[in-house]
């Protein structure tokens, strides 16, 4: 559907796609809903709710290799600059690849680095991107906190422990402890000899990655929990200030906590799911979404409910232990070429707004979260796409949401009530600024809203809006219409949220 046809069908002008102040003359008072805002802080929101996850994906979806310029031995400027816009609070290194990653192959003089076979994703990785390069990237894109997933004895999986070339790829607790020393010990001779006088400083480490997802083939629950204790003790002996994330998905939380609870700081889980789960002939699979935009929209707007069930399950399991949760991988996983092109559509972006709001509502226990893989050349589940060989990197719709929220979110979550059914709203506060995250789940109609605060006086406000035809698909950096548009709002009058929009509102209070 072209933008002009969408406007005709919805009966909206181009101007009404922006947030605009409205008056009683233009909007019937009976049609205006009122949002009540309680300014009292409920809990602190973590800066790590918009974490990005980087993993070398081999020939499947070239990621770190595509982001690296081998002629200059540096990250490509287009990747650095685009990621700065995203401004992640945390960067994670690892994933499935961590089960056969040997960290020493990626440190030291480049000519002596050892390439490794990428068991899961195919091809050979050059190891030109290693620990120091990853930490450097995290610093240069906004001082993101680095998080590393260790080689956890290959998670007990023979396929990873010994690769197709007959190499032993297991990583043991001693090796993990040496990695910590290399990074964090100011006097580590090996790192200093490699040209890094100052520590690389990695404080967050994940022990076990999707360890429960291959039952009967790798570690069982109890073995993994005991290994978690072994690794944590060895690594803590080097640096007692480390923060550990233990694997607790698939019902593994109780045994993990009973055995290793005093050694870890977070419980890890992942959720890659089909937003059309349970929907007969789901329109989001393959490229069917182009045939029926309305049906696709309905599926995507309800996708958060599937994710909510998973989060609630993890909340219930972690509740007796009062342990924070770490969602270190999460995205839609849909059948279709390149993980399904619907992921490039703005409809998916709006649906991810609902996911981001869900994460905020669970921010009392969810302290690390994400909604995409980080970067690659073709998979639509990525936050950042890298056209090869020489294209300009750009952000996917899911990343547009993370970017918007990351730049316009308060420190403490606060309560709102009275939102109309079409608007999914969360709120937060820092000092005298109230932040609203508003998702208009109505595909064709705008929604007008008034604000009312408990003993609050709004003095001024701004809105940062992304609104577009839901069928719009971002395919390059050129002509990007998904950049947030700033609007001045009079918070003492009703204002309008465009159809199919995600908006961050900042309100100053007296």
N, C-alpha and C positions, 0 to 999 in steps of 0.2 A: 504494500500500500504506500503510495507516495504521500508526502507531507501535506500537499495541497488537498488531496482527496480526504485525508484524515480530518483536516480542519472543516471541510464541507460537511462530512458526516456527523461530526461532533457539534456543529453549530457554533464553533469558537473562532474568534479572530486571532491573528498572530499576537496581538497585544495581550489577549487574555491568557496566553500561555505563560506569562510571567506573573509573579506575585505582584498584585497591585492593591493599594489601599482602596477600600470601597466605602461608600456612604449609604445612608438610608435611602437616598434618591435612586441609587442604582441596584440595591439589593433589598429585597423584602425582609424585614426584621424577623418574620416568622421562619424564614429559611436559614437563619444564621445560628450556628451552634456555638456554644461557649465552652472553652477549655479552662478548667480550674487548675491552678498551679500552686502546689504546696512547696514553699521554698526550703523546708527543713531537710538537710542531708540525710539520706537513708544509708548509703554505703559509698565507699570510694571506688571509682572506676579505674581499672588498671590501664596504664599506657601500652600494655602488650596485647590489647584486644584486637589490634590490626597488624599482627605478626605476618611476616612473609617467609615462605618456605622455599629454599633453594636446594636443588639436587641435580647433579649431573645425570642427564637423561639419555646419553648416548645417541644412537642413530634414531631412536624412537621419537624424540623431540629435543633436538640439540638445545641445551640451555646455557650452562656456564661457558662452554666452548664458543657458542655464538655470541656471548656477551664480552668475550675477551679478544683483544687485538694482539695477535702474535707478533706483529711487526714492531710494535712499541712496547710489548710486555706490560700492558696495562688494560684496564677496563675500557670498553668503548665509551666515548663521551656521551653518545645518545642514550646509552643505558643508565649511566650515572645521572645525567640530567633529568631523565624521565622518572627515575626512582626517587630523586630528591622531591619531585612533586608529590609522589606517593607518601614519602616521609614515614616509613614504617617504624614503629616503636621497638621492634625486635626482628632480627633475621635468624632463621634456623638453617643449619647445614646438616644434611643427612638424608633420611628417608630409607627406602629399601637398600639403596647403595651403601648405607653405613654398615650393613651386615657383611660386607667384603671389602671395606675401605681400610687401607693401611696408611695411617697419617704421615709416617716418615717418608713415604713415596712422594709427598707433595710439599716438602720443605727443603731448604738449602739451595745450592746453585742450580739454575735451571737446566744446564747441560747434564747434570747428574740425576735429575729427577726420573722416577721410574713410571712409565705408562702402565695402566692396569686395564684388564678386560672387564667391561661392564656387564656382569652376569645377567642382570634383569633387563637392561635396556639396549644391549647390543653395542658392538664397536669397541674401540680403545679410547680411553681418556688419557690425555697428555700429562696430567698432573701438574701442568703449569699454573693451575689455580689450586692453591692449597690453603693451609691454615692462615698464613700471614695475609694472603690476598683476600680471603673471605673477611677477615677482621678489618682490613683496610676498606673494603667495600662498605661494610656496615657503618664505619665512621664517616665516610665521605657522602653518604646519602642522608645524613641527619643524625649521626651518633646513635644509630640503632644498637640495641643491646644484642650481642651475639649469643646464640644458643647452638650448641653442638650435640648431635646424636652420636654416641660412641658405637664402635664395633663391639657388640654385646655377645661375644663368642658366637657370632653369626646367628644369634637367636636360636641356637641349637639346631639349625637347619643344614643337613648334609649338602644340599645343593649350593648353599652359599659358602659353607666351610671349605669345600674343595671344589674349585670351579672346573669348567670343561677342559681347561688346559692342565689340570692336575696340580694346581697350586693350592697350598693351604692358606686360606684367607681369614682365619679366625683371629679375633682380637681379644686379648685377655685383660684381666684387671690390672696387671702390672704395666701393660702397654698403655692403658687408659690413664693410669697415674703418671706415667712418663710424659704423656701428652699435656696433662695439667701442669706439670713442672715446666715443660717447654714454654707454655703460654704465660704462666702466672708468676713463676719464680724470678724475681729481679736479677738473680745471679746465675741463671741457667746458662752454662757455657756454650751449649749447642746452639741455642737461639742467638746469643750474642755473636758467635762465630759466623752466623748466617746474615749478620748485618742489622740485627734488631736489638739495640741496647735496652730499650724500654720494654716492659712486659706487654704481651698482646691482650691480656686480661679477658678471659672468658669465665664468667661466673655461673652460667646456667648450662647444665648438661642433662641430656635425656638418656636413660638407661633402659634400652629395649624399645623396639619399633615394630608395632603391629605383631608382637610376639604371640598373641593369642589367635591370630587369624588363620593359622594352618594347623589345626588340632591334629595331634598324633604324629606330626612330622618334625616338630621342633621341641623347645622346652615346654614342659607342662607348667601349670600355675605355680606350684610349690617350688619347682626347680628355678623358675625365673625369679621368684621372690627371694630365694636364698642367694642367687647370683647378684641380685640388686644390692643385698647387704654386702656381699664380697666386693663389688665394684665401688660402692659408696665409701666403705671403710678405707680402701686403698687410695682412692682419690682425695678423700677428706684428710688423710694423713699428710698429703702434700699441701693442701689448702683448705683449712677448716671453714672458710667462708663460702664455699661452693653451695649452689642450690641445685637439688636433684629432682628430676621428673621420673617417676616410676610408672611402668605400664600397667593400667588397671582396667582396660576395656574387656568386653565379652564376659562380664561377671567375675573378673579377676581381682576386683578391688579388695574384698574381704581378706583373702589370703595374703595379698600384697601388703596390706596394712598390718595384719597380725604378725607377719614375719619381718617386714622392713619399714613399718610406719615411722619409726623414730629416726630413720636414716634419709627420708625423702621430704620434699617440700610441696610437691604437686602430684596429682594423679593424671596420667595421660590417657586420652582416648582420641579416636579419629572418627570422622563420619563423611564418607563419600556416598551420596545417595541419588536415586533417580527421583526428580520432582514429580514425575508422573506415576510413581509407585501406586499400584492398586487401581489405576485408571484404565479402563478397557480401551484399546486402540489409542493409547496416549499420543496426542499430537506433537509432543516435544521430541519424540524419538526420530532418529535419522533426520530428514529434512521436511517432515510432514508439517512442521509448524508454519511454513509459508502458505499452506493451503487454507488454514482457518485461524487467523490471528485472534479471534475472540475466544475460541476454545483453548488455544495456547496460553492466552492471558489468564484464564481461569485456573489452569493447572499451575502456572508459575506463582500466582498470588496465594495459593494454598500450600505451596511447597514447605513453608516454614513450619507447618504443623508436623510434618515428618521429622524435621530436625528437633522440634520441641520435645517430642517423645523420647528421642535419644538423650537429650540434655537432662530431662526429668529423671530418666533411668539412672544416669550417672550421679545426679544430685542425691537421689535416694540412697544409692550405694555408698556415697562418700559422707553422707550426713552424720553417721555415728562417730566419725573420726575427725570431723571439722577440718578436712583437708581441702585446699583449693584444687580446682580442675584446670587442666591444660589441654585445650583442643589444638593440637599441633599440626593437624592436617584436616582440611574440610573443603569440600566443593561438591557441586552437582556432578554426577557421573551418569552420562546418558549415552545410549547406543547411537552410533552414527559416525560418519567419517570425521576424523580429527576430533573425536569426543563431542561431536555434534555442534553444528554451526549456530544453533539457537543461542548459544552462550555469548555470541557477539552482538546479540540484539539488545535494544534498550529495555524491552520487556523483562529480560533476565536481570538487567541492572535494577529495575524497580523491585523485583522479587528478592534480590539480595539486600535491598534496603530493609525489608521485613526481617531477614536473617540477622542483619546487623543490630536492629532494634531488639530482637530476641536475645542476642548476646548481651546487650546492655542490661536488659531486665534480669538477667542471671549473673550480672556482674558482681554480686555479693560473693559468689563462689567461683565463677569463671574468670580466671585471671590471665590466661593466655589464650588467644583465639585467632583464627584466620578464616578466610572464605575463598581461597584460591591457592593453586600452586603459584610460584612466583613468576618464572620467566621461561620462554621457549620460542620455538620458531613456527609451531603449527597447532598444538593442542589448544582448544578453546577454553580449557579450564584454567589457563594461565591468567595472572593479573597483568603481566606485561608481555607484549608480543615483540619479537625482534625479527623484522623482515630481513632475509638474507638474499644476496651477500652484503648489500650496502644500504638497506633501508633505515628509516628513522623509527626508533622504538616508540610504541604508544601503549596507552592503558586501555584495558578491556573494561566493559561495564561494571564488573564486580569490583575492579580496582578504583573506578570512578567513585563508587560508594565509600570505599575505605579511605580514599583521599579526602573526600568531602567531610566525613565524620572525624577523621584524624585531625583536621585543621580547625574544626568547630565543635568541640566537645568539652564539657566542664569536668571538673575534678570529681564531683560528688553527684551521684544519681539522686533525683528527686521525683516525687509522685505527681502525676496529673490524673484528672478524671473529666468525664464529660465529652470525650472525643467522639465525633460521629463515626458510624461504622466504616465509612470509606477511608478514614484517616488512621493510619498506624503511627502513634506518636510516643516518643520517649523524651525525657527531659533530664538535664543535669545543670550543675551550678558551680561556678568558681567566683568567689567574692560577690561582687554586685552585678554579675552577668549571668543571665539564664540562657541556656542553650536548648533548643527544641530540634528534634529530628523527626521530620514529618514525611510520611510516605502516603501519597494519594493512590490508593489501589483501584480507583475508578478509571477505566481505560478511556472514557469519552467525556466525562463531566468534571468541571472544576468544583471545588468545595470552599465555601466561605466560613471563616472562623473568627470568633471574638475571643479575647483573652481576659481572664479574671484571676488575680492573685490574692492569696491570703495575706492581707496587710502589705501588699506590694503596690508601688507606684512606678509604672514604666515610663522612662524618660526619653528613650530613643531605641531604635532597632534597625537591624539589617537582616536581609535574607539572602542566602546563597543557594540558587535553584538550578537543578538539572531537569529539564522537561523536553520531551521529544516524542515524535511518533513512535509507539512501542515497536513497530516493525523495522525501525532504523537499525542498521547494522554497521558497527564501526569496523573498518577493514584497513585503515591506514592512519597515519598521523595527520594527513592532509584533510582540510575541511572538517575538522572535528567539531560537531555541534553539541558535544556532551561536556563542554567546559562549563563550570558553574557560572551563572550570571548573577551579579550582585544587584540587589534591590534595596532601596530604603523603605522601611515600613513604619507606619504610625501605629504603634501597638495599642493605642487607645481607640482605634477604629477597627472594624472587621477587615480582614484581608483574605486574599484569594489564593488557593493552591491549585495550580494547573492540573489537568488530567495527566495521569501517568507520569507523575513527578516525584522527585526526592529533594527535599529542601532542608537546609540547616538554617535555623533562625537564631540570631543573637539579640537578646533584649537586655538593655541596661536598666537597672532599677535604682530608685532613689532611696 
